[in-house]
Amino acid sequence: MGAIRLQPPRAAAWTARTATAVWNVFDIQLVIYALALATFGLLIAYSNSPDGARLAAGGTFSRALMWLALAVVAFTLATAFDYRWLRTFSWPVYLLNLALLVVTLALGSGVGGTSRWVTIFGVQFQFSEIAKILTIIVLANFIASRGQRVGHLSTILGAGFVALPPLALVLSQPDLGTSLVFGAVLAGVLFMSGASLKWMAIFAAAAVAAVPVIWTELLHNYQRQRILAFLDPTNDPTNSGFQVIQSQIAVGSGGVFGLGLTHGTTGTSDYLPVSTTDFAGAVLLQELGFVGGLVVLLLFTALLWRVMLVGWRSADPFGLAFAAGIASLLLFQLLVNLGMILGLMPVTGIPLPFITHGGASIISVAIGLGILQSINLRQARPKW
């Protein structure tokens, strides 16, 4: 009778099979497009740094490198984390979300009496950026829990009650631009998840009808001045209309191919205020021109397509709702920021994802994309 030999499992073979299975569902295109956009952001941060100090510690470019490295870590951790736990603990996540925004109101600092940034170990962080992602998580979980009732009026009302508290807290900072992002995310998630178009149209009409009340009761004077400056920036060219005029000059001077990286006239000068944040896109269009701007738009289009593919392929309704929220966030901020620097929309302080210099913005987007990869990795999906 022959001896039976028991061989231990080969760890290397098991690891190889696991790695192959993960790689087959890992959306590498989503990562490539996001990294390409982040590279454009690094180029603009480099150009926005003064000559001779571009690699200095604490400078715009060195900080951008640091934030990108942290964003890669955040993306990796979010990808490795099982997203289904987010559904289990969505309401504690919601309470954490509100707590961060309340802390910002109580302890935050900003310009002109605003409360937008909280300083942690000497580093300023804007909790309203991460609040966008946390709100999308809770919204997606709520929509997924509705099942066949997603088309009912109660779904829209419930989703509104989820989004309204963080929106109101951000508006109280005051931060009109970021609060509008919450509204866009709510609309995008409801629309893509199959909510009633009739009721969505009714609520949209009600929001438009409330504009006079919002104008007189909710908006601050400087916010009204920005909107009026958008309508005619030449009425106040040295104050509220200054940024819009300088941005249009910068964009127009870039032409088709741009003036060349670091050869722009706005990045390190005082001609264009906040050129590293709200108006970083104007520096990009001046230095890289129409062609550079077109490449960035194509990368955003490709990224949005990959984001929505994750949702469409997901067998979990949470996946579709979450993907819709991330796509709505990216698309709304892209359109509003570009409209702002071209003078087509009022200045609202909404960042251009990946391009605007800011740690909270790129880290929150990285977490959102990481959760999408987590959704991709943890459920079977059709090969299309």
N, C-alpha and C positions, 0 to 999 in steps of 0.2 A: 504494500500500500504506500503510495507516494506521500511525502510530507507536504503539508500545506504551508506555504510561506505567506505571511502577512507583511505587506510593504506599507510603510507610512505614506500618506498622501504627499505628493510632491508640491511643496508650497510654491515653488517657482511656476509650475504649470498652472496652478489655480490662480495665481496672481496675474499671469499672462492672459488667461481666459477672461478674468474680471476686467482687466484693463481694456481688452479688445471690446467687450460688451459695452463698457462705458463710452469708449471712443466712437462706437457706431451710432450712439444717440446724442453725443455731445455736439452742440451746434457751433462748429468752428467758425462759420461765416459770421455769426453774430459777434464773436470775439474779435475777429479781424476788422470788421467795420467800426466797432467801438474803439479799438486801439488806433485805427487810422485817424478817427476824429480826435482822439486824445493827442495824437502826434501833432495835428494842426494846432491844438490848444497850446502845446509846448512851444511850437514855433512862434506863436504870437506872444507868449510869455517871454520868450527869449528876446524878441524884437522890442517888447515893452520895457526891457531892462536897460539902464543907462550903459553907455560904452565904458568898458573897463571894469564894470561891476556886475556883469551878467552872471558870473559864477560865485558872486559874493554870498556868504551865509546870510540868510534872512531876506535876500532879494526876491524879486518877482519870479525869476526863472528857477532858482533853487527851491523856493517854496512850491512851485508847480511840480517839480520833480518829486518832492516829498509827498505831496497830496496824491500824485498819480501812483506812487509806490503803495501808499496806504489804500488807495482805491482797488488796486490789484489784489491786495490781501483781503479786503472786504468782499470783493467778488468771489475769491476762492473759498472763503469761509461760508458765504451765502450759498454757493453751489454745493458744497459738501453737506450743508445742513438740510435735513429732510423737511421740505416745505409743509408737509402735512401737520407737523407740530404747530405751525403758524395758525392753521385752522383750529386746532384744539385750544390754543391759548389766544385766540383773536381778541377776546374782550379784555383780558389783562393787557394785551398789546395796545388796545384802544385807550385804556386808562393811563398807560405809560405815555402815550402820545399826548393826551390832554395835560398830563403832569408836566411834560417838557415845555409845552407852550405856556402854561401858567408860570413856571419858573422863569421863562424868558420875559414875561410881562413884569414879574416881581424884581428880578435881578439883572435883566438885560440892559445893554447900553446901545447907543446909536447916535445918529446925527440929528440935531434939531429936536431933541426930546423924545425920540423914538426908542423902542426897546426891541431890538432885533437880534443882537449878538450876546452870547454868554461866554465869558472868559474862563477857560479851564486850563490851569497850569500855564498861564501866559499866552494861550492860543485861543483866538476868538472862533466860536462855532455858532452857526445859525441853525437852531433846532427846527425851524419851520421847513428846512429842506428835507430832513429825515422824516418830518411829520407827513410829507406828501406820500412817502412810501408806506409808512405805517397806516395811513388812512386808506390807501389802495388795498392793503392786506385785509382790513376789516370790511371794506366795501365788497371786495371779491368774495369773502366768506359769507357775508349776508346774502348776496345775490345767489351764490351757490346753494344756500340753505332754502331758498324759495322754491326750487324745483319747478313744477308745472305752474306755479302761481306767479312766475316772473312777469307775466303780462298784466297783472292786476295793478290797480291804482295803489294798493297798499305797499307794493314793492317800491314804487317811486317815493312814496311818503317815508317809508322806513329808511331807504337809502339817503334821502334828504336829511333825516334826523341824525344819521351817522356822520354825514359830511358837514352839517351846519356848525356844530360846536368848534371843531378845529378851524373852520373858515372864519368864524366870528372872532376867535382868539387871535388869529393872525391879522385880521382886519383891525383889531384893537391895538396892534403894536405901534403905529399903524403901518400896514404893508398891503396896499391895494393890489399890487401885481401878483404876489404870492397867493392872496385870497382868491383871485380870479383863476389861478391854476387849479385850486380845489374844485371850483365850479366846473371847469372844463373836464377834469377827471371824472366827476360825477356824471356829467352828460355823456361822456364817451363810454363809460362802463355800462350805463343803462342802455344806451343805443345798441352797443355790440352784443349785449346779453339778451336782447329781445324784449325790452320793456315796451309798453304801449306808446306808440308814436303820437297817438291822439292826445294822451295826457301829457306827454313831454312837450308837445306844441303849446298846450294850454298854459303850462307852467312857464315856458319860454316867453309867451305873450305877456303873462303877468309880470315877469321880471322886467321886460321892456317898459311896461306901463308904470313900474315903480321907479324908473330912472329919475324923474323929477324929485321924488322924495330922497333918493340916494344922493342926488346932487346937492340938495340943500341941507340934509340932516346928517349924512354919514361922511361925505368927503371933506377933507381938510382943505384949507385955502390953497396950500401949495399944490395939492392934487388937482384942484380946479384950474389953477394957473397952468399946469402942465398940459391939461386937455385943451385949454384955450390956445396955448402956444403951438400945439399940434395943428390946430385949425389955421393959424396964421403966425408962424414963428417970428416974422418980421415986425410984429406989433411990440415985441419986447426982446430985441436981438441981443441985448447984453445981460439978460437975466434968464427968464424961463424959456426963451427961445434959443439961447446960446448953444446948448448942446445939440439941438436938432440941426441948426444951421451948420455948425462945424462938422457934424457927422456927414451931412449931405456933401459938403465940400470935399471931405476926405474920400468918400465913396466915389464921387465924380472924378477926382484926380487920379484914381487908380486905373481907369480905362479898362482895356481888354486884358492886358497881361500884368498890370500892376507896376508899381515903382520898384519892386524888389524887396526882399526881406531885409529888415533893418534900415531901409532907405525911405520909409515913410516920414511924414512931417508931424504926425500926431501921437505916436506911441510914447515917446519920452518927453514930450513938450506939454505945455499948458493949453495948447490950442483945443484939445478935446478932453474935457474932464472925464474921470472914471474910465479911461481907455483900457484898463486892465479888467474891468468888470462888465458893466452894462453895455459899453460901446466897444468891446474887444472885436466884435464883428466888423465894425467900421475900419479898424486897423487892418484886419484881414483883407477886406475888399480893396483898401488902398494899396497894400503892399503886394497882394497876389492877384488883384484884379478880378474881372468877370470870370475868367477861366478858373481861378482858384476858388471863387465863390461857387461856381457850378459844380466843381469836384466835391466840395463840402455838401452841397445839396443832394448830389447823387449818393454820397455815403449815408446821409441821413435817410434818404428814401430806401436804400438797401437795408439799413438797420431796422427801420420801421417794418419793413416786409418780414424780416426774420423774427421780430418780436411778435407780430401777429400770427406767423406760422406756428409758433409755439402754442399759442392759444387755440388755433384752429385744429391742431393735431391732438390737443389734450383730450383725454377721455373724462377728465374732471372739469365740471363747469367752473370751478375756482380758477383753473388755468386760463380759460378764455377771458373771464372777468378781470383777472390780474393783468394779463397781457394787454387787454383793452385799456386798463388804467395807465400802464407804463407808456403805451403808444400815444395815448391822449396827452399825457404829461410832456413827452418829447415833442410831439407835433405842435401843441399849443405854444410851448416856450419858443420853439423855432420860429413859428410864424409871427408871434408878437415881437420877439427881439429883432428879427429882420425888418418887420414893419416899422419898428421904432427907429432903427438906425437909418432907414430910408425916408423917414418922415411921413410914413403912411399910417402910423398909429401913435398914440400918445406915449410919452416916456413913463414907464411903469416900474422900472427896475427889475424886470424879469430876465434872468440870465440865459445866455445861449449855451445849452448843454455841451460839455466837453471843451468849448472854446473859451468861455468866460472863466477868468482866474478866480477860483474859490474852492476851498477844500470841502465844505459841506455839500456843495452842489455835485461835484464829481463822485464823492463817496456815496451819496444817496443814490445816484444813478447806477453806480457799480453794484450796490446792494440789490437794487431792483432787477438788474440784468442777471445777477447771480441767482436770485430766486427763480427767475425764468429758466435758467439752466438746470436748477434743481427740479423744476417741474418736468423738464425735458428728460432728465435722467431716470425718473422714478415711475414712469408708466409707459406701457406699450403704446405705440402710435403707428399709423400707417406710413409707409415709405413713399412719401410724395412731397 
